[in-house]
Amino acid sequence: MPLPRAFARINRRVSNPVLGVPARVAPCFGIVIHRGRKSGREYRSPVMVFERDGGYRIALTYGRDVDWLKNIRAAGRFELETRGRTVTLTDPVVGHDASASWAPPLVRQVLVGLNAEDYVQARRAD
């Protein structure tokens, strides 16, 4: 099972604002910029992200039932800040890989330890 939802609520209020700055430029991290499905408000969610298969793959460390994932799937596109640049991504698709074989070796161990078996694959918008 991925990280507990209570932990996600704490992160949303406390850790995410602090992690936002380094996540924009640090390797393996990024910020998903998305709009609320109902509110239309812009949100920024720190994530673990990797360039993969001609697009980007984002680890779902809290599982599939997170608001940012619902928002990007409903919109069909979103922006990602990573390594100091912003890219527009489209066609987010959820995948499953219990071994996290797509991630670099050290990150793979962390993801397996967290039981983060799911990911989102998205491609660059043309």
Backbone as a printed PyTorch tensor [residue, N CA C, xyz], in Angstrom:
tensor([[[  0.8410,  -1.1820,   0.0000],
         [  0.0000,   0.0000,   0.0000],
         [  0.8880,   1.2470,   0.0000]],

        [[  0.5980,   2.2320,  -0.8270],
         [  1.3730,   3.4770,  -0.8600],
         [  1.2780,   4.2310,   0.4600]],

        [[  1.9160,   5.3740,   0.5120],
         [  1.9040,   6.1860,   1.7310],
         [  0.4720,   6.4960,   2.1800]],

        [[  0.2300,   6.6080,   3.4910],
         [ -1.1150,   6.8770,   4.0010],
         [ -1.6460,   8.2550,   3.5890]],

        [[ -2.9600,   8.3510,   3.4030],
         [ -3.6100,   9.5990,   3.0060],
         [ -3.4280,  10.6940,   4.0650]],

        [[ -3.3820,  10.3300,   5.3430],
         [ -3.1800,  11.3330,   6.3910],
         [ -1.8310,  12.0260,   6.1990]],

        [[ -0.8500,  11.2630,   5.7950],
         [  0.4700,  11.8300,   5.5230],
         [  0.4030,  12.7970,   4.3480]],

        [[ -0.3970,  12.4520,   3.3560],
         [ -0.5710,  13.3300,   2.1890],
         [ -1.1920,  14.6630,   2.6030]],

        [[ -2.1650,  14.6310,   3.5010],
         [ -2.8040,  15.8810,   3.9630],
         [ -1.8050,  16.7710,   4.6960]],

        [[ -0.9500,  16.1760,   5.5120],
         [  0.0830,  16.9390,   6.2240],
         [  1.0620,  17.5350,   5.2170]],

        [[  1.4860,  16.7120,   4.2530],
         [  2.4100,  17.2020,   3.2370],
         [  1.8270,  18.3690,   2.4570]],

        [[  0.5470,  18.2810,   2.1190],
         [ -0.0850,  19.3350,   1.3270],
         [ -0.0010,  20.6820,   2.0400]],

        [[ -0.1380,  20.6800,   3.3430],
         [ -0.1610,  21.9250,   4.1070],
         [  1.2240,  22.3920,   4.5690]],

        [[  2.1090,  21.4420,   4.8690],
         [  3.3910,  21.7850,   5.4840],
         [  4.5730,  21.5750,   4.5330]],

        [[  4.7830,  20.3420,   4.1040],
         [  5.9830,  20.0020,   3.3320],
         [  5.9660,  20.5230,   1.9060]],

        [[  4.8380,  20.4210,   1.2170],
         [  4.8010,  20.8110,  -0.1960],
         [  5.2490,  22.2430,  -0.4460]],

        [[  4.7960,  23.2270,   0.3440],
         [  5.2860,  24.5870,   0.0970],
         [  6.8030,  24.7230,   0.2760]],

        [[  7.3690,  23.9910,   1.2200],
         [  8.8070,  24.0530,   1.4730],
         [  9.5780,  23.3160,   0.3800]],

        [[  9.0810,  22.1540,  -0.0340],
         [  9.7620,  21.3420,  -1.0430],
         [  9.6240,  21.9100,  -2.4480]],

        [[  8.6810,  22.8020,  -2.6470],
         [  8.4270,  23.3390,  -3.9740],
         [  9.6380,  23.9590,  -4.6260]],

        [[ 10.4260,  24.7020,  -3.8860],
         [ 11.5810,  25.3930,  -4.4640],
         [ 12.6320,  24.4010,  -4.9630]],

        [[ 13.1460,  23.4890,  -4.1340],
         [ 14.1530,  22.5670,  -4.6560],
         [ 13.5890,  21.5660,  -5.6670]],

        [[ 12.3110,  21.2150,  -5.5610],
         [ 11.7340,  20.2300,  -6.4810],
         [ 11.7050,  20.7410,  -7.9170]],

        [[ 11.7330,  22.0430,  -8.0970],
         [ 11.7200,  22.6080,  -9.4560],
         [ 13.0320,  22.3580, -10.2000]],

        [[ 14.1260,  22.1850,  -9.4670],
         [ 15.4400,  22.0700, -10.1110],
         [ 16.1900,  20.7890,  -9.7800]],

        [[ 15.8290,  20.0920,  -8.7220],
         [ 16.5510,  18.8920,  -8.2910],
         [ 16.2880,  17.7190,  -9.2330]],

        [[ 17.3220,  16.9270,  -9.5270],
         [ 17.1060,  15.7260, -10.3340],
         [ 16.0860,  14.8020,  -9.6640]],

        [[ 15.2930,  14.1420, -10.4630],
         [ 14.2870,  13.1710,  -9.9960],
         [ 13.0500,  13.8100,  -9.3670]],

        [[ 12.9690,  15.1270,  -9.3640],
         [ 11.8010,  15.7830,  -8.7750],
         [ 11.2280,  16.8060,  -9.7430]],

        [[ 10.0130,  17.1780,  -9.4840],
         [  9.3520,  18.1860, -10.2960],
         [  8.0940,  18.6630,  -9.6060]],

        [[  7.4270,  19.6180, -10.2420],
         [  6.1730,  20.1630,  -9.7320],
         [  5.1200,  19.9800, -10.8200]],

        [[  4.0550,  19.2640, -10.5050],
         [  2.9190,  19.1540, -11.4100],
         [  2.0430,  20.3740, -11.1770]],

        [[  1.7880,  21.1350, -12.2440],
         [  0.9270,  22.3170, -12.1640],
         [ -0.4010,  21.9210, -12.8040]],

        [[ -1.4640,  22.0080, -12.0180],
         [ -2.7630,  21.5320, -12.4860],
         [ -3.8770,  22.4230, -11.9560]],

        [[ -5.0410,  22.3380, -12.5700],
         [ -6.2140,  23.1190, -12.1600],
         [ -7.2390,  22.1890, -11.5320]],

        [[ -7.8740,  22.6690, -10.4700],
         [ -8.9320,  21.9070,  -9.8080],
         [-10.0910,  21.6580, -10.7610]],

        [[-10.6420,  20.4620, -10.7020],
         [-11.7530,  20.1020, -11.5810],
         [-12.9910,  20.9370, -11.2970]],

        [[-13.2100,  21.2690, -10.0420],
         [-14.4100,  22.0250,  -9.6620],
         [-14.0990,  23.4950,  -9.4170]],

        [[-13.0020,  23.7620,  -8.7440],
         [-12.6810,  25.1410,  -8.3520],
         [-12.0460,  25.9490,  -9.4760]],

        [[-11.3290,  25.2720, -10.3690],
         [-10.5900,  25.9730, -11.4120],
         [ -9.3110,  26.6140, -10.8840]],

        [[ -9.0610,  26.4480,  -9.5960],
         [ -7.8770,  27.0150,  -8.9490],
         [ -6.6130,  26.2670,  -9.3910]],

        [[ -5.5090,  26.9910,  -9.5120],
         [ -4.2360,  26.3710,  -9.8720],
         [ -3.5850,  25.7820,  -8.6220]],

        [[ -3.0820,  24.5580,  -8.7660],
         [ -2.3780,  23.8650,  -7.6890],
         [ -1.0050,  23.4360,  -8.1880]],

        [[ -0.0970,  23.2490,  -7.2390],
         [  1.2690,  22.8160,  -7.5380],
         [  1.5970,  21.6630,  -6.5900]],

        [[  1.9180,  20.5260,  -7.1580],
         [  2.1850,  19.3250,  -6.3600],
         [  3.5790,  18.7780,  -6.6470]],

        [[  4.4620,  18.7170,  -5.6380],
         [  5.7920,  18.1180,  -5.8280],
         [  5.6710,  16.6180,  -6.0970]],

        [[  6.4670,  16.1200,  -7.0350],
         [  6.4240,  14.7080,  -7.4110],
         [  7.8280,  14.2010,  -7.7170]],

        [[  7.9590,  12.8770,  -7.7640],
         [  9.1760,  12.2390,  -8.2690],
         [  8.9210,  11.9880,  -9.7440]],

        [[  9.8170,  12.4760, -10.6110],
         [  9.5830,  12.4020, -12.0500],
         [ 10.8690,  12.0350, -12.7880]],

        [[ 10.6950,  11.3140, -13.9010],
         [ 11.8290,  10.8410, -14.6820],
         [ 11.4780,  10.8980, -16.1620]],

        [[ 12.4360,  11.3140, -16.9860],
         [ 12.2270,  11.2550, -18.4320],
         [ 12.3000,   9.7890, -18.8280]],

        [[ 11.3060,   9.3660, -19.5990],
         [ 11.2350,   7.9470, -19.9480],
         [ 10.3670,   7.7520, -21.1880]],

        [[ 10.8050,   6.9180, -22.0900],
         [ 10.0290,   6.5490, -23.2770],
         [  9.5270,   7.7560, -24.0610]],

        [[ 10.3750,   8.7600, -24.2320],
         [ 10.0110,   9.9320, -25.0120],
         [  9.0780,  10.8960, -24.3050]],

        [[  8.8410,  10.6850, -23.0370],
         [  7.9660,  11.5620, -22.2460],
         [  8.4630,  11.6130, -20.8160]],

        [[  7.5420,  11.7190, -19.9020],
         [  7.8830,  11.7690, -18.4820],
         [  7.0520,  10.7560, -17.7250]],

        [[  7.6720,  10.1610, -16.7180],
         [  6.9910,   9.1920, -15.8710],
         [  7.0350,   9.7210, -14.4360]],

        [[  5.8690,   9.7780, -13.8050],
         [  5.7220,  10.3230, -12.4560],
         [  5.3050,   9.1990, -11.5180]],

        [[  6.0600,   9.0190, -10.4400],
         [  5.7480,   7.9910,  -9.4500],
         [  4.5200,   8.4030,  -8.6450]],

        [[  3.5990,   7.4670,  -8.4660],
         [  2.4070,   7.7290,  -7.6570],
         [  2.6620,   7.2220,  -6.2360]],

        [[  3.4210,   7.9880,  -5.4770],
         [  3.8290,   7.5680,  -4.1330],
         [  2.6540,   7.5130,  -3.1530]],

        [[  1.5530,   8.1840,  -3.4650],
         [  0.3470,   8.1250,  -2.6370],
         [ -0.7510,   7.3060,  -3.2950]],

        [[ -0.4310,   6.5920,  -4.3460],
         [ -1.4140,   5.7640,  -5.0360],
         [ -2.1840,   6.5430,  -6.0920]],

        [[ -3.1840,   5.8810,  -6.6460],
         [ -3.9670,   6.4300,  -7.7620],
         [ -5.0510,   7.4090,  -7.3310]],

        [[ -5.3830,   7.4450,  -6.0740],
         [ -6.5130,   8.2510,  -5.6080],
         [ -6.0650,   9.6050,  -5.0570]],

        [[ -5.3040,  10.3550,  -5.8540],
         [ -4.8430,  11.6800,  -5.4400],
         [ -5.4960,  12.7310,  -6.3350]],

        [[ -5.7740,  13.8890,  -5.7530],
         [ -6.4800,  14.9320,  -6.4960],
         [ -5.7310,  15.3950,  -7.7340]],

        [[ -4.4020,  15.5630,  -7.6360],
         [ -3.6860,  16.0710,  -8.8000],
         [ -3.8150,  15.1200,  -9.9830]],

        [[ -3.8500,  13.8230,  -9.7260],
         [ -4.0020,  12.8550, -10.8080],
         [ -5.4060,  12.9550, -11.4180]],

        [[ -6.3970,  13.0790, -10.5710],
         [ -7.7670,  13.2460, -11.0800],
         [ -7.8630,  14.5090, -11.9360]],

        [[ -7.2160,  15.5690, -11.4960],
         [ -7.2550,  16.8310, -12.2360],
         [ -6.5790,  16.7290, -13.5980]],

        [[ -5.3890,  16.1350, -13.6510],
         [ -4.6890,  16.0800, -14.9380],
         [ -5.3710,  15.1100, -15.8900]],

        [[ -5.9630,  14.0490, -15.3620],
         [ -6.6720,  13.1070, -16.2410],
         [ -7.9320,  13.7510, -16.8050]],

        [[ -8.6260,  14.5310, -15.9850],
         [ -9.8300,  15.2110, -16.4730],
         [ -9.4740,  16.2470, -17.5290]],

        [[ -8.3800,  16.9660, -17.3250],
         [ -7.9680,  18.0130, -18.2690],
         [ -7.2990,  17.4320, -19.5130]],

        [[ -6.6230,  16.3060, -19.3660],
         [ -5.9200,  15.7070, -20.4930],
         [ -4.5560,  16.3070, -20.7640]],

        [[ -4.2200,  17.3800, -20.0530],
         [ -2.9040,  18.0140, -20.2020],
         [ -2.5840,  18.7820, -18.9270]],

        [[ -1.2760,  19.0590, -18.7430],
         [ -0.8200,  19.7690, -17.5550],
         [  0.5920,  20.2560, -17.7990]],

        [[  1.0800,  21.0610, -16.8820],
         [  2.4630,  21.5260, -16.9670],
         [  3.2830,  20.8560, -15.8800]],

        [[  4.5640,  20.6870, -16.1830],
         [  5.5040,  20.0970, -15.2480],
         [  6.7330,  20.9770, -15.1990]],

        [[  7.0900,  21.4160, -14.0040],
         [  8.3480,  22.1340, -13.8010],
         [  9.3610,  21.1040, -13.3290]],

        [[ 10.4630,  20.9930, -14.0570],
         [ 11.5060,  20.0600, -13.6650],
         [ 12.8470,  20.5320, -14.2030]],

        [[ 13.8480,  20.4200, -13.3720],
         [ 15.2130,  20.8150, -13.7340],
         [ 15.2890,  22.2230, -14.3110]],

        [[ 14.5090,  23.1160, -13.7300],
         [ 14.5770,  24.5230, -14.0970],
         [ 13.8260,  24.9100, -15.3560]],

        [[ 13.0260,  24.0180, -15.9000],
         [ 12.2350,  24.3720, -17.0870],
         [ 10.7970,  23.8890, -16.9050]],

        [[  9.8990,  24.4470, -17.6980],
         [  8.4970,  24.0530, -17.6560],
         [  8.1260,  23.4330, -18.9920]],

        [[  7.5300,  22.2420, -18.9350],
         [  7.0820,  21.5580, -20.1460],
         [  5.5850,  21.2920, -20.0320]],

        [[  4.9090,  21.3390, -21.1730],
         [  3.4920,  20.9950, -21.2150],
         [  3.3900,  19.5350, -21.6270]],

        [[  2.6330,  18.7790, -20.8450],
         [  2.4660,  17.3540, -21.0910],
         [  1.0000,  17.0440, -21.3680]],

        [[  0.7870,  15.9640, -22.0960],
         [ -0.5590,  15.5840, -22.4790],
         [ -0.7360,  14.0680, -22.3990]],

        [[ -1.9690,  13.6390, -22.4870],
         [ -2.3290,  12.2170, -22.5030],
         [ -1.7800,  11.4380, -21.3120]],

        [[ -2.0800,  11.8680, -20.0850],
         [ -1.5920,  11.1200, -18.9250],
         [ -2.2590,   9.7440, -18.8320]],

        [[ -1.4340,   8.7120, -18.7110],
         [ -1.9160,   7.3380, -18.6230],
         [ -1.3040,   6.6970, -17.3810]],

        [[ -2.1290,   6.0320, -16.5870],
         [ -1.6460,   5.3590, -15.3840],
         [ -1.1630,   3.9690, -15.7620]],

        [[  0.0120,   3.6180, -15.2430],
         [  0.5730,   2.2890, -15.4510],
         [  0.8870,   1.6330, -14.1200]],

        [[  1.1940,   0.3630, -14.1620],
         [  1.4870,  -0.4050, -12.9550],
         [  2.7600,  -1.2180, -13.1760]],

        [[  3.6670,  -1.1670, -12.2000],
         [  4.9010,  -1.9490, -12.2440],
         [  5.3580,  -2.1370, -10.8000]],

        [[  5.0420,  -3.2880, -10.2320],
         [  5.3480,  -3.5600,  -8.8200],
         [  6.8370,  -3.4750,  -8.5150]],

        [[  7.6820,  -3.7020,  -9.5190],
         [  9.1300,  -3.6700,  -9.2890],
         [  9.7420,  -2.3030,  -9.5770]],

        [[  8.9200,  -1.3570, -10.0880],
         [  9.4060,  -0.0080, -10.4510],
         [ 10.6410,  -0.1080, -11.3460]],

        [[ 10.6390,  -1.0680, -12.2570],
         [ 11.8050,  -1.3130, -13.1130],
         [ 12.1540,  -0.1260, -14.0070]],

        [[ 11.2440,   0.7850, -14.1910],
         [ 11.4700,   1.9640, -15.0340],
         [ 12.2920,   3.0330, -14.3310]],

        [[ 12.3960,   2.9770, -13.0140],
         [ 13.1040,   4.0000, -12.2360],
         [ 14.5860,   3.6470, -12.0990]],

        [[ 15.4340,   4.6640, -11.8790],
         [ 16.8580,   4.3840, -11.6110],
         [ 16.9970,   3.4710, -10.3910]],

        [[ 18.0700,   2.6750, -10.3130],
         [ 18.2120,   1.6620,  -9.2590],
         [ 17.9730,   2.1440,  -7.8270]],

        [[ 18.5910,   3.2400,  -7.4030],
         [ 18.3980,   3.6910,  -6.0180],
         [ 16.9670,   4.1560,  -5.7750]],

        [[ 16.4000,   4.8430,  -6.7260],
         [ 15.0130,   5.3080,  -6.6080],
         [ 14.0690,   4.1090,  -6.6220]],

        [[ 14.3920,   3.1350,  -7.4340],
         [ 13.5860,   1.9090,  -7.5260],
         [ 13.4310,   1.2810,  -6.1430]],

        [[ 14.5330,   1.2110,  -5.3890],
         [ 14.4830,   0.6250,  -4.0430],
         [ 13.5500,   1.4150,  -3.1340]],

        [[ 13.6010,   2.7400,  -3.2390],
         [ 12.7180,   3.5890,  -2.4260],
         [ 11.2660,   3.3430,  -2.8090]],

        [[ 10.9730,   3.3360,  -4.1030],
         [  9.5890,   3.1420,  -4.5570],
         [  9.0460,   1.7770,  -4.1440]],

        [[  9.8620,   0.7420,  -4.2740],
         [  9.4310,  -0.5900,  -3.8490],
         [  9.1920,  -0.6030,  -2.3410]],

        [[ 10.0770,   0.0500,  -1.5770],
         [  9.9070,   0.1370,  -0.1270],
         [  8.6350,   0.8620,   0.2770]],

        [[  8.2170,   1.8340,  -0.5270],
         [  6.9770,   2.5770,  -0.2650],
         [  5.7460,   1.8790,  -0.8410]],

        [[  5.9600,   0.7670,  -1.5370],
         [  4.8790,   0.0910,  -2.2590],
         [  4.2290,   1.0070,  -3.2860]],

        [[  5.0200,   1.8580,  -3.8780],
         [  4.5340,   2.7750,  -4.9210],
         [  4.6300,   2.0410,  -6.2590]],

        [[  3.6220,   1.2500,  -6.5640],
         [  3.6380,   0.3720,  -7.7260],
         [  3.0930,   1.0280,  -8.9920]],

        [[  2.4630,   2.1820,  -8.8480],
         [  1.8310,   2.8430,  -9.9890],
         [  2.5890,   4.1040, -10.3960]],

        [[  2.3800,   4.4990, -11.6310],
         [  3.0140,   5.7000, -12.1660],
         [  2.0980,   6.3140, -13.2150]],

        [[  2.4040,   7.5580, -13.6000],
         [  1.7110,   8.2150, -14.7030],
         [  2.7320,   8.4660, -15.7990]],

        [[  2.4060,   8.0730, -17.0100],
         [  3.2230,   8.3620, -18.1790],
         [  2.5130,   9.4400, -18.9810]],

        [[  3.2310,  10.4770, -19.3680],
         [  2.6640,  11.5500, -20.1980],
         [  3.7020,  11.9550, -21.2250]],

        [[  3.2190,  12.4520, -22.3630],
         [  4.1300,  12.8550, -23.4300],
         [  4.0960,  14.3630, -23.5900]],

        [[  5.1330,  14.8850, -24.2030],
         [  5.1910,  16.3190, -24.4870],
         [  4.0690,  16.6950, -25.4500]],

        [[  3.4420,  17.8330, -25.1790],
         [  2.4330,  18.3380, -26.0960],
         [  3.1280,  18.8840, -27.3340]],

        [[  2.5400,  18.6830, -28.4880],
         [  3.1400,  19.1880, -29.7410],
         [  2.9260,  20.6790, -29.8910]]])
